[in-house]
Structures are given as structure tokens and as C-alpha cells.
């Protein structure tokens, strides 16, 4: 996405929808399923262009234009060590320290997906421990229905 792409939103229609939503009453938006659906749709349309707007604002800020209410921040990237270097540590590690190194690596990694766990025990040539995989809680969310335009 470039900051030269047009903002493909029907602004008059979007503003009309927003006004219909809040006039004559805006205090019932959170109690009306119809109004919540409209507000979600309007929010999604604005969210779709937000990255483009943010990129364009950052470009202007880099050109020394003030963006009221916003500050341009420059942060250096973090330093990192490539995975191959970790492999080298393990290969060069004295056998007496190998358990400590493996524990450190595993604790740094934290929990892993069941698929990654399977890859690990397959590569180790061992069987998985019984009941190793735990089930997380369900995720509940709204998905926008396709529109028939």
C-alpha cells in the first residue's frame, strides 16, 4: 500500500450513515443491536483506510509538517541473534552443561503449539508424554456477513 492510493470510501454516504446513527439519539447506540451493527460497519470502513492515513501522516511528519495531536517517533530496531548461532551453542556445549542449556532454551521459548511439540518429539525420536497437549479456552468474535452488492 502506498500513500498515493486514493481513499476509496464514499465519504458523503459514510457521514450520512453516521448521522443517521446518532441523530436524534446517540445514548441508545450501545443498547440497539441494529445501531451496533451499523456502527461496526462504519468502524470497519474507517479501519480499512487507517493504515493508509497513518502512512501518509508519517510521511508528512517526516517532511516537518505538524500533525496535530500526533508525534513522530523514531525507535531503533532491537538487536537479535540468528537461530544458527543458538544451534552452534548447543553443538559446542560440553555434555555436562547440555541439560542446563536445553532448560534455558525451553523456558525462554515458553508454551508451544501441539504441532510444534509433535515436530520436537519427532526430531528427538521419542514418544510424546501422555496428555501433554492442553486445550485453551474458546474465542468468541463477530465476523462481518458478506454483502450482496
N, C-alpha and C positions, 0 to 999 in steps of 0.2 A: 504494500500500500504506500503510495507517495502522497506528499502533502499538496500535490497539484490536482488530485482527483476531485471531481465535483461532489458536493454533498447531495446525494440522491434521495432527498426527502421532500415531500410535498408540504412545505412549511405552513402555508395557509390552512391546509386541511388538518395538520397536526395541532396547530394552535386552536383551530375550531373545535377539535375533539377535546382538547384540554379545557377550554372554556365551558363546553357542554358538561364536562365532568364536575367542575367546581361551582358553576352558577346554576341555580340560585343558592345551593347549599354545598359547602365543602366539608361540613362537620360529619357527614354521614358516609364519607368515602370508605372508611375502614370497616363499616358495617354492611355495606352493599356489595354483594358478590358481582353484580353487573358492573358497578363502578370500579371495583378492584380489577376485574378483567380488563376494562378499558385502560386503567392506569398502568397495568403490567404491559399492555401492548404499546402504549406511548413510551414507557420507560425503555422497552426493548429497542424501539426505533432510535431513541436518543443514544442508547448504549452502543448501537451499531456504528454510529459515527464518532463516538468518543475517542477512539484511538487516532483517527484522522485529525480531529480537532486538537487533541493533545500534542500530536507530532507537529502540526502547523504552529501552535503556540510556542513550542520549544524552539522551533526554527526562528521564529520572530524574536524570542528572548535571546537566542544566541547572536542575533543581529542587533542587540542592545535596545530592543523595543520593550517597554514595560508591559507586562501582562497583569493588570490589576487583580490583587488577591492571590497571586502566584509568585513563587520564587524559583528561579532556575538553580538546580543543584547539580554539581558535578562530583561524582564519587568514583574514586579509583576502584578497579576490579580487585577481587580477592586473589591472593596468591594460592596456588594449589600444586600438588604433586601428582603426576600421572600414575595410573594404575600399574604400569610396568615397573615403576620404582618400588611399589609395595611388593610385587612379586619377587623382585631382586632381594629385598629384605628377608623374605621368607626363605628363599633359596640359599642365602648366605648365613642364615641364623643357625647358631650351634643347636644341636638336638636338645641340649639341656634347657634352652630358652624357648623352644618352639611352642610349647603349651602356653606360656605366658604371652607370646606374640599373637597366637591364634585367639586367645581370650580377649586380648586388647582389640584386635580387628573386629571380632564378632560383636563386642559391646559397643564399639564405635558405629557399627552398621545398624544395630537395633533390630527390631522385628522385620521380617521379610515375608513376602507373599508365599503362598503354598507352592506356586510354580518355581520360584527361586530356591525354596527349600528342597524341592524334588531335584532340581539341577545339581544342588550341592551334594546331596547324598548319592546321586548317580555318579558324580565325578569322584566321590570318595570310595565308591564300590561297596557301600554298606546299605543296610535296610533302614528305612525311616523308623523312628521311635513311634510306638503306638499312640494314637490320639495327639500327635504333635500339632496339627493344624487346629486353630481356634476360629470360631465364627464371629465376625464383627456384627454390630447392630445394623439394622436396615437403614437405608437412606430414603427419605421422603422428599419429593420435589415436584414442582409443576413443570410440565412440558407444554409448549405452545402448540395448539392444534393447527394443522396445515390449513391455509386459507384457499378458497376456491375463487381465484381472480379470473 
